[in-house]
Amino acid sequence: MSHPRKIILLFLSAVVLIFVMQNLTIVEIDFLFWSMRVPRALLIFLVFVIGGAVGFLIDQSTTQSSDHERE
């Protein structure tokens, strides 16, 4: 790994660590009839992952439909 990549990786790791340490507060989530208590950092991470998965699935469906139109 090159030197600039190590610096960037170290910087991003520090930012993530600071973010997690500042968002350890427990928050309560109510969804339909479920109620959960989770750390705020975990909640933000889960929302990010779900958003990425939805974006990936939408991209795949639009890519497949455009591939069928070309044929």
Secondary structure, 3 states (H helix, E strand, C coil): CCHHHHHHHHHHHHHHHHHHHHCCCEEEEEECCEEEEEEHHHHHHHHHHHHHHHHHHHHHHHHHHHHHHHC
